[in-house]
Amino acid sequence: MSNASDTFKSFADTLKKCKKDDCKLRDKEIDDICQSHANLCVLWDGAFSYASKKCPTKNDIVMSQRFVTAVVHSHAALGLNVTPKIHLMWRHVARQMQLTGGLGYKREDWVEKGHQTSSETREQHRHNVDVKNVPYQWLAYISSRRIRKY
């Protein structure tokens, strides 16, 4: 999220350029709001980075909880809703990180990506004529989709 400041500065510039004549916000207020949201994104990035670690250390769990606490307070300060997902991050993720292996890639976005990938795969192979080769075709497809680390 190192580019959050640049992204939200671009948002602010666009909002200031396109604001209507009756807009009650001054340019400085628009800048401040956008910077606050950029800061919130950076906090979320830190929270998710620590929560996603495989086999997190005690320090990782402490740091994750610090980021999440800052996120919750930032949400409240900005007048944003503290949704059930935020509550789960705030009150339950630290405990889940203590389980063997931690959360790793078990977060919702990874699970959802798995659903999307498997849907694509099923759709791609549902018209296979050679039923005997379907398992081999699946294996070849899945092997080709794996992320390689260099």
Stockholm file with secondary structure:
# STOCKHOLM 1.0

chainA/1-150         MSNASDTFKSFADTLKKCKKDDCKLRDKEIDDICQSHANLCVLWDGAFSYASKKCPTKNDIVMSQRFVTAVVHSHAALGLNVTPKIHLMWRHVARQMQLTGGLGYKREDWVEKGHQTSSETREQHRHNVDVKNVPYQWLAYISSRRIRKY
#=GR chainA/1-150 SS CTTHHHHHHHHHHHHHHHCCTTCCCCHHHHHHHHHHHHHHHHHHHHHHHHHTCSSCCHHHHHHHHHHHHHHHHHHHHTTCCCCHHHHHHHHTHHHHHTSTTCSTTCSHHHHHHHHHHHHHHHHHHTTCSCGGGHHHHHHHHHHHHSCCCC
#=GC SS_cons         CTTHHHHHHHHHHHHHHHCCTTCCCCHHHHHHHHHHHHHHHHHHHHHHHHHTCSSCCHHHHHHHHHHHHHHHHHHHHTTCCCCHHHHHHHHTHHHHHTSTTCSTTCSHHHHHHHHHHHHHHHHHHTTCSCGGGHHHHHHHHHHHHSCCCC
//
